[in-house]
């Protein structure tokens, strides 16, 4: 098992191209939010926009359009009720934060799994829907990323009595399903079935609602920028945690909010880019 180090992250982060444009950095689609859970959509969308992706479209219920247009004007919108299966027009898709488990959301999830040829990021209610119909697990596109917390992980793969047991199952299932598993916790564990990593950033200020939504948005945005799935997961987890550590400069673990953390994504990216390999220990 390997720690996610500053050296590793510095080596995989991409350099922005001087003469680039928004099309250079991909178009992410987030399917998030529902009545009473639009905060999850706002958080995921803000995090996705902060990832460096060129364009973000968020799929939400029609009645909730003002929530996104006011909170994240940088994002575009399409509507849950008129969802068109133009999945391949997007560079990456993230689904799950706050969507609920109604029949429409179940239908959209099943269609995406059936027809998308690109990796997808699955979180929250998307994982809970899959847990109720586990045969869907074996239809997930190759190199997709799932981001369960321990309870969601157990719903998918059975009860476990320790984090070590979950990690062993994650390694086995990631290899079997050809996916990346991000098992959230402290530390967060990331595996593709062959390569296994423990995160080295983050603190218990992240142990609050919304943290996972931000991670989903961030990873989806990185995936849209053509990072390898494993690299998108590792960079997302490390940056998310690093931003939380930076937030402790102005907030305590008690008062930290995930919106504070998202505001510090920029400082986290700057810190990663400032790493000097000569100053790092072997």
C-alpha positions in Angstrom: 0.0 0.0 0.0 1.3 3.5 -0.9 0.6 6.9 0.7 -0.7 9.6 -1.7 2.3 11.9 -1.5 3.0 15.4 -2.6 5.6 14.0 -5.0 3.1 11.7 -6.6 0.4 14.4 -7.0 2.9 16.9 -8.4 3.9 14.3 -11.0 0.4 13.7 -12.3 -1.1 17.2 -12.2 -1.4 18.6 -15.7 0.0 22.0 -16.9 -2.5 24.5 -18.3 -1.8 25.3 -21.9 -1.2 29.1 -22.5 -3.2 29.3 -25.8 -6.0 27.0 -24.6 -9.8 27.7 -24.5 -12.8 26.3 -22.7 -13.1 23.4 -25.1 -9.6 22.3 -24.2 -10.6 21.3 -20.7 -13.7 19.2 -21.3 -17.4 19.4 -20.5 -18.7 17.8 -17.3 -22.3 16.7 -16.7 -23.5 16.5 -13.1 -26.8 14.8 -12.3 -27.5 16.0 -8.8 -30.1 17.5 -6.5 -33.8 17.1 -6.0 -36.6 18.7 -3.9 -35.1 19.5 -0.5 -31.6 18.4 -1.5 -30.5 21.1 -3.9 -27.6 22.0 -1.6 -25.9 18.8 -2.8 -26.3 20.0 -6.4 -24.9 23.5 -5.6 -21.9 22.0 -3.7 -21.1 19.5 -6.3 -21.4 22.1 -9.1 -19.2 24.6 -7.3 -16.5 22.0 -6.7 -16.7 20.9 -10.4 -16.3 24.5 -11.6 -13.3 24.9 -9.3 -11.6 21.8 -10.8 -10.5 23.6 -13.9 -13.0 22.0 -16.3 -14.0 24.0 -19.3 -17.7 23.7 -19.1 -20.2 22.3 -16.5 -23.8 21.3 -17.1 -25.9 20.3 -14.1 -29.1 18.2 -14.5 -31.7 19.2 -12.0 -35.5 19.3 -11.7 -37.1 22.1 -13.7 -38.6 23.8 -10.6 -35.2 24.1 -9.0 -33.5 26.0 -11.9 -33.1 29.3 -10.0 -31.1 27.6 -7.3 -28.3 26.8 -9.6 -28.5 29.9 -11.8 -28.2 32.2 -8.7 -25.7 30.1 -6.8 -23.4 29.0 -9.6 -23.9 31.2 -12.6 -20.9 29.7 -14.3 -22.8 26.4 -14.8 -25.4 25.5 -17.5 -28.5 23.6 -16.8 -30.6 20.8 -18.3 -33.7 19.5 -16.8 -34.4 16.2 -15.2 -37.9 15.9 -16.8 -36.6 16.4 -20.3 -33.4 14.5 -20.0 -32.0 13.5 -23.4 -29.6 10.6 -23.6 -26.8 12.6 -25.3 -24.3 11.1 -22.9 -21.4 11.0 -25.3 -21.5 14.8 -25.9 -20.0 15.2 -22.4 -16.4 14.5 -21.5 -17.4 13.0 -18.1 -20.5 12.3 -16.0 -21.0 12.4 -12.3 -24.3 11.2 -10.8 -25.8 10.8 -7.3 -25.5 13.7 -4.9 -29.0 14.5 -3.6 -30.9 12.9 -6.5 -33.1 10.7 -4.4 -34.4 7.3 -5.4 -37.5 8.1 -7.3 -38.5 6.3 -10.5 -37.2 9.0 -12.8 -33.8 9.0 -11.2 -33.6 5.2 -11.3 -34.5 5.3 -15.0 -31.8 7.9 -15.8 -29.2 5.9 -13.9 -30.0 2.7 -15.6 -29.9 4.4 -19.0 -26.6 6.0 -18.3 -25.1 2.7 -17.2 -26.5 0.9 -20.2 -25.5 3.4 -22.9 -22.5 5.4 -21.7 -19.2 4.2 -23.1 -17.2 6.6 -20.9 -16.2 6.2 -17.2 -18.8 7.7 -14.8 -18.4 8.9 -11.2 -21.1 7.3 -8.9 -21.9 8.7 -5.5 -24.6 8.9 -2.8 -28.1 8.0 -4.1 -26.7 6.5 -7.3 -24.9 4.0 -5.1 -28.0 3.4 -3.0 -30.0 2.7 -6.1 -27.3 0.3 -7.4 -27.3 -1.4 -3.9 -31.0 -2.2 -4.4 -30.3 -3.9 -7.7 -26.8 -5.3 -7.4 -26.7 -6.7 -10.9 -26.2 -3.1 -12.1 -22.8 -3.2 -10.5 -21.5 -5.6 -13.2 -22.8 -3.3 -15.9 -20.9 -0.2 -14.8 -18.6 1.1 -17.5 -14.9 0.1 -17.2 -12.7 2.6 -15.3 -15.7 4.3 -13.6 -15.2 5.6 -10.1 -17.4 4.9 -7.1 -17.1 7.0 -4.0 -18.9 5.3 -1.1 -18.7 6.1 2.6 -18.6 3.0 4.9 -22.3 2.5 5.1 -22.8 2.9 1.4 -19.9 0.5 0.8 -21.6 -2.1 3.1 -24.9 -1.7 1.3 -23.1 -2.6 -2.0 -20.8 -5.3 -0.8 -22.1 -6.7 2.5 -21.5 -5.9 6.2 -17.9 -5.4 7.4 -16.6 -5.1 10.9 -13.5 -3.0 10.3 -11.9 -0.6 7.8 -9.3 -3.2 7.0 -12.0 -5.7 5.9 -13.6 -3.0 3.7 -10.2 -2.2 2.1 -9.6 -5.9 1.3 -13.1 -6.2 -0.2 -12.5 -2.9 -2.1 -9.3 -4.3 -3.7 -11.1 -7.5 -4.7 -14.2 -5.8 -6.1 -12.3 -3.0 -8.0 -10.3 -5.7 -9.8 -13.4 -7.8 -10.5 -15.5 -4.9 -11.8 -12.6 -3.0 -13.4 -13.4 0.2 -11.6 -11.8 2.6 -9.1 -13.1 2.6 -5.6 -12.7 5.6 -3.4 -13.6 4.4 0.1 -14.2 7.6 2.0 -12.9 8.0 5.6 -9.9 9.2 7.5 -7.7 8.2 5.8 -9.6 7.7 2.5 -8.5 4.6 0.6 -8.3 4.5 -3.2 -7.8 1.3 -5.2 -8.0 0.1 -8.8 -7.6 -3.5 -7.7 -3.8 -3.5 -8.3 -2.6 -0.2 -6.9 -3.7 0.8 -3.4 -3.4 4.2 -1.8 -4.0 5.9 1.5 -4.6 9.6 1.5 -2.4 11.8 3.6 -4.4 15.0 3.6 -7.7 16.1 5.3 -9.0 16.4 8.8 -12.2 15.8 10.8 -13.6 19.1 9.8 -14.7 17.2 6.6 -16.9 14.9 8.7 -20.0 16.9 7.8 -22.7 16.8 5.2 -21.7 18.0 1.8 -18.0 16.9 1.8 -18.7 13.9 -0.4 -20.8 16.0 -2.8 -17.8 18.3 -3.3 -15.4 15.4 -3.8 -17.8 14.0 -6.5 -17.9 17.4 -8.3 -14.1 17.7 -8.1 -13.3 14.2 -9.4 -15.9 14.6 -12.2 -14.3 17.8 -13.3 -10.9 16.2 -13.4 -12.1 13.2 -15.3 -13.6 15.6 -17.9 -10.1 17.0 -18.3 -8.9 13.6 -19.6 -7.1 12.5 -16.5 -6.8 8.8 -16.2 -9.6 7.6 -13.8 -7.1 6.5 -11.1 -5.3 9.8 -11.4 -8.5 11.8 -11.2 -9.5 10.0 -8.1 -6.1 10.4 -6.4 -5.8 14.1 -7.4 -9.3 14.8 -6.3 -9.0 13.1 -2.9 -5.6 14.7 -2.2 -6.7 18.2 -3.2 -10.0 18.0 -1.4 -8.2 17.0 1.8 -5.4 19.6 1.3 -8.0 22.4 0.9 -9.5 21.3 4.2 -6.1 21.5 5.9 -5.6 25.0 4.4 -9.1 26.0 5.7 -7.8 25.4 9.3 -5.8 28.6 8.9 -9.0 30.6 9.1 -11.6 28.1 10.6 -11.6 25.4 13.2 -12.6 21.8 12.6 -15.9 22.6 14.3 -16.7 25.7 12.2 -15.4 24.6 8.9 -18.0 24.3 6.1 -17.5 22.5 2.8 -18.1 25.8 1.0 -15.1 27.2 2.9 -13.1 24.2 1.6 -14.2 24.7 -2.0 -13.0 28.3 -1.7 -9.6 27.0 -0.8 -9.3 24.6 -3.8 -7.3 27.4 -5.5 -4.8 27.6 -2.6 -4.5 23.8 -2.7 -3.8 23.7 -6.4 -1.2 26.5 -6.0 0.5 24.6 -3.2 0.7 21.4 -5.3 2.2 23.3 -8.2 4.7 25.0 -6.0 6.2 21.7 -4.8 9.9 21.4 -5.6 11.0 17.9 -6.2 14.4 18.8 -4.9 12.9 19.6 -1.5 11.0 16.3 -1.2 12.5 13.2 0.5 12.8 10.0 -1.5 
